[in-house]
Amino acid sequence: MSTAHPLDPLTAAELSAGSAVLADAGLAGGTIRFPQVLLVEPAKDVIRAGAATDRRIRYTLLDTATGRSGEAVVSVSRHELVSWDDWAEREGQPSYLFEEYERAEEITKADPRWQAAMTRRGLADRAALAFCAPLAPGHFGRADETGRVIRTLTFLREDADDSPWAHPVEGLITHIDLTAGSVLRVEDHGDVPVPPEHGRYTGVEPRTSLRPVEITQPEGPSFAVEGSVITWEGWRVRVGFNAREGLTLHQLTFQERPVVHRASVAEMVVPYGDTAPGRFWISYFDAGEYQFGKNANDLRNGCDCLGVIHYFPAWVADDHGAPVEIPQAICLHEEDDGIFWKHTDLDRRPQVRRSRRLVISSISTIGNYDYGYYWYLYLDGSIELEAKATGIVFCGAGAEGSSNPHATEIAPGLFAPVHQHLFCARLDVEVDGERNSLHEVDVVGVPTGPDNPHGNAFTWRSTPLRTEREAQRMADPARARVWEIRSADRVNRLGRPTAYQLVPQACATLMAQPEATVRARAQFATKHLWATPFREDERYPGGERPNAHPGGDGLPAWTAADRDLVDTDLVLWHVFGPTHVPRPEDWPVMPVDRSGFLLRPHGFCDRNPGLDLPSGSHHCAPGEAP
């Protein structure tokens, strides 16, 4: 069994073959499920050598009857089981199964204590249409919360088409042992009325004032696609996809020179800042607990993407290991991006060139929220990631017109807690080769004195970040701070190392206090930047199994060794994202909230790489010079 390239995403045939190997080994069937199924990416030297590779799949196994879990590696090239690792002594749980979401609701509704709480509140007649949201519990060291635990919060629906998020049953919390199939306890706090106003966001009479915008490319797009490889205007990139991270980019080169070996959003934590019994514990790890790729959307032209589109399909494994196709998981298209450069000379003769960008995108829906990941490649060699958060804000109930320091009233009696979406991008950089070094560059004022006699001077200061501890950094927009990745093997025509800069956006890091359990579990989110030397097994900033993990895994564990970062194969971990204080305009469905970062060349090119762009003079207004 072969594929076009060792980094290509898993195929249906490979997933079926892998399941067959596990079945032969007695590791499939019955009550065994597969929470996570991922390609084992080959070592870098093997990829660069272009050698034939052994295609392997890493299966996370869970016996739903016993709670036993482990990891099996299967060679689908040789049709054999390579290894089996029992996780009996490991901390943390595998990510949740899709079937566990439905099971959690069934267990909740069958419990007499939940039924009694609904009856006490006068809601027994609405229980059939109730939605019991299955939520990761975090980790609080409770004696009865060991093994495979989940919580549910209850929401009501007026009918099958109603949005449940509009009708929270405040203070009703069910704690569930999924392995035992039983409720550990039910919390029933207070008698806050259920907000009555519906949360429907469709069926609104559409406005007629917007005129159509048609995107046409009569000669076709400027990109070319061969298998999973895209070439476009000096760029070459390989597209990947997996169940945990979703969209990944590989082997990005600009002008036939390496820039990034692998880029992904490796994790996101969503901590809530509410003290209410039903929300103080919420801190989702959307990749590690729920999985971005497994929850990816099947995209639609004219809706999710606009223009001349090329779609990439993806295959993921369902809970039983069977292949499931997402026919249009990744969208590729071009966008106009305004002007690239312009100047009007002393004789009032303008010259202008338009910019364009290549967009590679994917969208995942995790419960109430939707996340779009848009990677942009620009004509000047820049790479940008824009994360778009939308969907429906998570709400509780309160007294109409009351004030809550941790939640805003966004509709009558409906309160949305303050929370954060803290993404962590993993950037395996290789700027003009594997050997790179990291520097922090600040713009600083010069004290008035002999070096600044008029008080006007300022300059930049470059600080090498030589070790992992030195590289744990915070963004500082007041100093225009950037982080520079410099090549150890190439200089530009001015004799300086070629480089790329990571340009952060201003955003908060994790707001939880040091005593909060989420801080131990999501320690990666306390800094904007971490850097590590590349290791094959260091993949996720919060560790392999953040679900119900007590914390300390991932980046804090790896960087404790304070390894050297000079002239080495670097991986940058960049934390970014919105801190969301909800507003009425976010209801009943939230406009997109954007966040991200930029990677831009700094001395990588010898001059503006867009001087040869066409003038586009046929688009100029009459009388305007091209």
N, C-alpha and C positions, 0 to 999 in steps of 0.2 A: 504494500500500500504506500503510495507516494503522493506528495503535493508539490505545487510549483516551487515553494520556498519554505525553509524551516520555520520562519516566523509567521507564515500564513495562519489565519484562524482555523480552529478545528472544523472538520466537515461532518456531515451526517454519517458518512460511511465510517469515519474514525470513531465517532461516538458509539455507533452500533458495535463496532469491533471491540472497543474497550469494554463495553458492557458484557460482551460474550466472554472475554477473558476472565472478568471478575466472576461471572456465573460458573465458569469451569473451576475456578478456585474456591467456590463456596462462599463468595463475598457479595452475592447479589440474590435478590428474590426474597420472598417472605416479608419480614418487617424491616429489611435493610433499605435505607434510602440514601440519596446522594445530595446533601445540601450544597455542595460546591464541586464543580468539575472544570478543571483548567488545563490548558496546554502547558507542558514543561518546556519553557523556552531554552534552546540550546545555549551553550557557553559562547561568549563573544568570539573567541579565537576560532571556534568551529564555524560560526556564521561567516566570519571574514575570509576564512580559507575556502569557502564555497564547497566544502566537503559534504558528502551525503550524510544525513543525520538520522538518528533513530527517533522517530516520532513517538513522544511519550505524553501520557495524560495523567494528571494528578487528581485522584478522586478523594474527596472527603466522604467518609461513610458514617452513617448513624443508624444504629439499631433502635427503632422507635419503641420496641418492647422493653428493652433493658437500659437504654440511654448510653450504651457503649458506643464510642466513636473512635475513629482512627483515619489513617491516610494510606491509600494504596497508590503506587505508581505502576502504570501499565505501559508496556511497549506495544503499540499497534503495528509497528513495522515488523516485529518478530512474534507478535501474538503471544505475549507471555507476561506474567506478573513479575515485575522487577523488585518490588519491595512492599512490605506491609508494616506500618508503625501504629501500634496500639496507643491511644491517647489516655489510657486509664489514669495515669499519674499527671496528666497535663492540666493546667488551669485554663479556664475559658471553655466556651461551647462553640460548636459549628454554627454557621449562619442558619436562619430559620428556613424551613421548608414551606412551600406554598400551601401544602395540605394542612400545615399546622395553623395557618390563619383561620381556616374554616373550622378546624377542630377546636380551637380556642373559643370560638363563638358557641359551638355546640355544647362544650363543657360548661361554659358560663350559664347558658340559658337553662340547662338541665339541673342546675344547683338550686336546692330549696332556699338557701339564704339569699341568692340573687333574686329569686322569684318573690320572696317575702319583702325585700327592699323595694322592688317595683310595685308591689301591692300597697305597701305602706305609703308610698308616694302617690298613689292613685293612678299608676301607669300600667297596671296589669293588662288592660285591654290593648295596649300598644306594644306589648313585648314581642309579638310575632314579627313586626317590622323593625324591631330594634337592631342596630348595628353595634357589635362589640368589637371595637378596634383593638387588634393584637399588637402590643407594644413591648419592646425590649425593656427589661426591668433595671438595667444597670447592674451595679454591685454594691450592696450595703452590708454584707457580712451577716445577714439574718440566718438564724440556725435552720429554718425550714426552707430557705431558698438556696438549695444546693441542687446541682444537676440541671435539668432542662426546664427552666421556669419562664413564664411569660405573664404579663398582666393584660387585662382588658379594661377599657373605659367604655361606657355605654352612651350611645347616641340614638335618637329617635328619628323616624321618618314618617311623614304624613301619608305617603304612598310609596310604591316601589321606585318611582322616578325622582323622589325628593332627595335633596342633598342632606345626608345625616349630620354633617359637620355643623349645621345651623342649630341643632337641637341637642346640646350636651345634657346628660343627666349628671349634674354636678355632684361630686363627692361619692360616687358609686364606683368602687375599685375592686376588681376581682383578681386574685393572685392564683395562678394555676401551675400545677406540676404536670407538664405535658407527657412525661413518661408514665406516670401513674394514671393519667387521664382524669384527674380530680382537682377540685378547688381546694387550695390551702386555706384560704380565708377570704372573707368579703368585708370590705370596709364600706360603711354607709354613713356618710357625714352630712348632717344638715338637711334642710328642706327648701333649697333654692328652687324657685319655679323654672321649668324648662322654657327657654326662649321660644316664643310661638312663631316668630316671623320666619318665612321660608328662606332658603338659601339658593333658590334656582337661579342660574345664570344664563340659561338659554330661553328661547321663546320671546325675547325682547324684540320689539319692532325695529328693524335695522334702519339706520340713517340712510338718506338718499343723496347727501351732499358730496360724498367722496366719489371722484371720477376714477375710472379704471387706470391702473398703471400696468402696462404690458412690458415684460422683459423679453427681448428677442435677441438672438445672435444668428443672423441669417447665414453666416459662414460656419456656424458651429462654435463650440467652446474652444478656448486656447489651450486647455489641458488635454493630456492623453492618458489613458488608463490601460495598463497591461497587467492582468491579474490583480494583485493588490498594490501595485506600484503606480504612483501618480507622478507625472512630470509636467512642469508648468513654469515657464519664464525663469529658467535657471535653477528651479527647485526640483528635487527628487525626494519623494517620501513614500514609505511603505505603510499602509493602513492595517491595523490589527484590531482585534476585538476579543474580549473574554467576559465570562459571566460575572466576575467580581468588579473589575474596573470599568467595563464597557469599552468605549473607544480608546485605542492606544495608537500612537504614532512611532514609527521606527526608522532609523537610518536616514534622518533628515540631512540632506546636503544642499548647499547653495553654491552655485558656480563650480560644481563638481568637487566641493570641499566639505568635509564633515562638520556638522554643527551640534547635533543632538543624536545620540544613539537610540534613546527611548524616552517617550514622554507620556504621562498619564495623570489622571486624577486618582490617586491611590487610596484616598479616604476622605470622608467628610463627617464631622461630628456636629450634632445639632443640640446643644445644651439649652435648657429652658431656665429662665430666671425667676420663676414663680415659686412661692412657698406653700401653695395649696397642696393638700394631701394627694390629689390626683395628678400633680405635675412636677413636684420638686425633684422627682427621680428621673425625669425624662432627659435623655442624652443619647439620641440615636447615633449609631455608627452606620451610615447608610450603605457603605461598601461592605464592611465586615460583618454586619448583622443581617442586611437585607439584599445586597448586591445590585450594583448599577446595571450591569450587563443583562442579568436575568430579567430585570424589570424594564428593559429598553423598549421604546415604542417602535411600531412599524410606521415609518414616516410617510407623509402624503404631499405630493407636489401641489403647489399653490396654497398650501396651508402651513406646513412645517418648513418648507423650502420653496423658493420662488425663482424661476428662471429655467435655464437649460440644465437639467439635473442628471447626474449619474448616481445611482444607488448601489451600495454594497450590501449584500445579504450577510446574515450571521446565523450561526447555529449554536444553541446552548442545550444543555441537558436538563430534562425535567427531573422531578423528585425521584423517579425510578431509573434515571440514567438514559432514558430514550431521547433521541435528538428532536429538538423543536426549532423550526425555522422562524427567524424574524426577517421577512423578505426584503425589507428596506430599512435596515438598522442604521446605516450611515449614509448621509447625504453629502454630495460633492457638487459645488457650483462656484461660479465667479460672481463678484459684485463690483459695481462701480464704487470707488472710494474717494470721490472728490478730486481735488487737484493734488498732483504729486510734487510738482514744483512750478513756480511762476516768477517772472520778473519783467518789469517794464523799465526799459533803459532810459537814458537821459534824453533821448529823442522821442520818448513816449511810444516806443514800439514794444508791445507785449509779446512775451513768449510764455506759453503755458503747456504743461503736459498733465494729462489726467492719470490718476492712480487707479489701481484695481487690486482686489485681493481675492485669494482663493480661500474658500470656506469649506471646512471639513467638520461635520456636526453630527451629533447624536443626542437623543432626548430620553430620559428615564423618568418613570413615575413611581415614587415611593410613597404609598398611602395617599395623603392629602396633598403632597407637594410634587411638582414637576421640575426637573432640572435639565436644562439644555447646555451642552458643552460645545462651544464653537471655537475651533482652532483656525486662526487666520494666518495665512502666509502672504507677505507683502513683497512688492517689487524691489524694495530697498534691502531685502534680506532679513527683515524683522519677522518675528513670530509672536503672535498674541493669543492668549486664551481668554475668552469671555464666557463666564458662567452666568446663565440666566435662570433665576429662581422665579417660579410662578406657581399656579395652583391655588389651593385653598388654605388659609391660615387655620391653625389648630386652636380651638376655642374652648373656654369653660363658660359657666353661667354665673351671674351675680345680680344684685338688686339694680333695677333700672335707675340710671342717674347717679349711682354711687361712684366713689373714687377708689381705685385700686393702684397701689404704687408699683405693682408688678405686671399689670395688664391694662390695656386700654379698651374702653367700650366702643365697639365698632358697629353695633346694631343694638336695638333695645334689649338690654339684659344679656347681651352676648359679649364676652370679654376675651380678647386675644392676648396671651402672655408675651412679654418680651423674650426674645430668644436670639440665637446666633446660628449662622450657617458657615462653618469654618472648614473650607476645602483645604486639602493638602496635595499639591502637585508634586509628583516625583519626576525630576529632570536628570536623566543620565546623560550628561553633556560630554561632548568630545570636540571642542573647538580646535580645528586643524590638527586633530590627533587625540590620542588617549591621554597624554600627559598635560594636565591643566593645573593651574593654581587659582586661588580665590582671593580677591581683594575687595575691601569696602571703600567706596569713594564718597566723601562728603564734600559739599561746598561750604566753606567757612569764611567768616569775616576775619580781617587782619586788624589787631589792635592799633589804634592810632599811635604813631611813634615813628622812629627812623625808617621802618619798613612800610609805613603808611602815613606819610606826613600830612596828607590832605583828608584822611579819614574815609576815603571812598573805596579803598582796595578790598577785594576779597579774592579767594583762590580755592583750589581744590586740594584735598588731602587724601592720599591713598594709603590704606592700612592693610598689610597682608594678614590674612586669616590662616594661620599655619596649622592649627589643630582643630579637632572637633569641638572642643569647648570654646575656643576663640570664635568659631563660626556659628555659635548660637546667638542670633542677632535679632534686633528689632528694627523695623523701618523707622525712618525719621524724615518726614516730608519737610520739616523746617530746615533741614540741611540738604535737601534734594538728594537724599541717600540712594545710591545704587550699588549693586554687587557685580563685580567684574570677573569674568572667567577668562583667564589669559592662557594662550598656548605656550608651551615650553619648547615647541619645535619649529615655530615659524614666526618671522617678523615681516612687517609691511615695508613699503619702499622708504619709510622714514626711520627704519631701524628699530621700531617698537613692536612688542609682541602683538600678534593679532588677537582680538578679543571679542566677546559678546558681553553685554550688560543685562542683568536682570533688573527691571524697573518695577518696583512694587507700587501698588495703589495704597492710599491711606485707608487703613481699616483697623478695627480693634482685634486684639487676640482674646483668648479665653478669659471671660469675666469672672468665672467662679473663683471663690476664695481657696487658699491653700488647703483648708480642711475638707473641702468638698470632695466626694469620691470621684466625681467626673474629672477632677484635675489630675488625679493619679492615672486614670484610664486614658485621658486625652492630653497627656503632657506635651505631646508634639504641638498642640495648638496654643501653647504659651509663648511661642516665639514665631516671628515671621519667617525666619530662615534657619535651617540646619544644613550641614554638609557632612557627608561621609565618604570614605573611600568605597568604591564599588565592591559589593559582595553579592554573589548569586542569590543567597538566601535572605537578604535584607530587602523585603519587597513592600511592606506595609507599615506606615509610621506608627500605628497603634498596635502593631503586632499581628500575628497570623489569626488569632482567635479573640477579638475584642468583646464578643458577646459574653456577658457575665464574668468578664475577667476583672480581677481586683486592681490591675494597673501595673505600671512600671515596665511593660513590654514595649518592643519596638525601639523608636529612636532613643529614649532615655537609657535603655539597656545597652544598645550598641555603642553609643557615644561615651559611655562611662570609661572606656579604654583610652579615650582622648587620642585617637590615632592621628597620624601625620597626614596632612592634606596637600603638601607641596609637590608639584610636578607629578601628580598621580591621576588615576582614573576617578573622576569626581562624580558624585551624585548630589544634586541640590534638592532640598525639600522645602517648598515654599507654601506658607499658610496665608490664605486670603479669604475674604468673603464678608457678607453683610451682617451687621448687628441690627436686628429688626425690631423696632418699636412700632407695632402695627398701627394703622390709621383707618378711618372709615373708608377711604378710597381703596383699601385692600379687600373690600368685601363687595359681593359674594365670591368673586374670584380675583386673584391678585395680579395687577399689572407686573410685568417683568421687572425684577430687581437685578441689576447687573453688577458684576465684580470680575476681577481678573488681574492680569499682569502682562508685561511686555518683555520679550527678549530681543534686543536690538544689536546690530553689529557696531563695534567701536574699534576702528582701525583694522577691521577684517577686510574691508575693501579699500583700495587706494584712493578712490574718489567716488562721487555720486554714481551708483550703478544704474541710474535711470536716465542718463543723458541721451541714450539712444531710443527713448520712447517716441512713438509717432506723435506728431503735433495734433492730429485730430482736427485739422483746419476746417473740414466740412461741417463741423458742429458749431463753428464760431458764428456769432451774429453778423449780419451784413455790416461792412465797414470796419470790422475788427480784424486786425492782422493776426495771422496764425502764429 
